[in-house]
Amino acid sequence: MTTLQDCQALDAQDALRPLRERFALPEGVIYLDGNSLGAQPKAAAARVAEVVQQEWGQGLIRSWNSAGWINLPERLGDQFAPWIGAGAGEVVFTDTTSINLYKVLTAAARIVRADTREDAPGRRKLISERSNFPTDLYIAQSVCQEYDLELVLLEPEEIAGALQADVAICMLTHVNYRTGAMHDMAAVTAAAHAQGILCVWDLCHSAGAVPVDLRGADADFAIGCSYKYLNGGPGSPAFVWAHPRLINRFWQPLSGWFGHAEPFKFVPDYHPAQGIQRYLCGTQPMVSMSVLQCGLDIYTEAEQFGGMDALRAKSLALTDLFIQLVEERCQGHGLGLATPRAHAARGSQVCLTREEGLGIDGQDSGAYAIVQALIARGVIGDFRAGSGATSQDGKGGGTGLHKDILRFGFTPLYVGFEDVWNAVGHLRQVLESGEWKRPEFNTINAVT
Ligand SMILES: Cc1ncc(COP(=O)(O)O)c(C=O)c1O
């Protein structure tokens, strides 16, 4: 049996431990929600003050040149590119994940349309996962309407068989937001390309959390946010990547002046810039973009401590420990595991299910209230409501994919092994005491 002392010993040996000092975590909080909103880099407050007081306050409009605001989206893209297996000039930070997804799906739809000869079988399907993050599905619905495509939603196990010549685009989130299950990006992309399908990957739960090799996998387009594992701050700009063979094939639909080849020529006609810059639209939020750099700088520093290999090894050790301790110490309370156990099949989060009918008055699973009781104790995770969906053959309902989820993210930059021990201790106490049944934990907040 693992003990508290074992966990403390693991922390003492942890080579990444110094990086925890880069974060301003509140006293008494065990933060297991970095997969939703990352913790604050200590450097962020001073950087905000510098941008607001010096660059904006004193520099005024001159800062677009003198502080380098004008090309910050590209500079940050270059700084971060190696963490997702991309090259220089291939990534840009801009807008939101939802907006960037709209841009790349539209570009992909235009490419497929141009490539599909009239005598070839029609490629009219855009396939994705039923349990993909809703914004991805909503944006895809819009693109499908515009480009006369049919959105087909599948369970994960149905995807391989659906990669056929009638599919135009396969849009997947690499690590599932609900379960933490991870696709094999290289295998899916290869199978898709063999059928002439373009692959668009959402890396929201992968960037900075798991090894990603976009060029190695030969992916087509990728987008992702920076406010989760990258610790860029609430609403910080997202990123977009396009494979160099595709970048210049079409201009993206939001053809604003920042994506123009010569924005300061002020010509009436749109001529897209060459390269990833064309995925910009308008003026970027410089305060937020500057703060994002504080998060990315910690990743740059992490390269000295073993980079992604070290982060991944620690993330797997933390998540393995959490699963083991929950199974050892929280038995008999209806908890299940929605996250795959195999390392190659999961990201950096662990998601638990709870049997339906165990909630207050036998109404629901009680998962929401348990998470709220944990938060009140300073153990911050989150809850994702079950959709109740099942696949046509009924398989989807049994995997935990569509059930209520207690979600715990493990950011190896700042979560330690003793944190895991203590978090499970609190979970056990919440379950054994029944304190989650208190009314205040059973009132649903706007953000869960
Ligand atoms: C997979 C995935 N895609 C997209 C988003 C959100 O997109 P946006 O930043 O545009 O709100 C999330 C948010 O959690 C997500 O998990």
The ligand as a Gaussian input file, in Angstrom:
#p B3LYP/6-31G(d) Opt

LIG

0 1
 C      -11.754000      20.500000     -26.684000
 C      -12.171000      21.922000     -26.483000
 N      -12.333000      22.722000     -27.556000
 C      -12.708000      24.020000     -27.414000
 C      -12.920000      24.553000     -26.160000
 C      -13.358000      25.959000     -25.943000
 O      -13.145000      26.828000     -27.005000
 P      -13.103000      28.390000     -26.730000
 O      -11.782000      28.688000     -26.093000
 O      -13.279000      28.995000     -28.069000
 O      -14.186000      28.743000     -25.779000
 C      -12.745000      23.755000     -25.029000
 C      -12.965000      24.321000     -23.674000
 O      -12.831000      23.717000     -22.669000
 C      -12.368000      22.411000     -25.198000
 O      -12.224000      21.610000     -24.138000

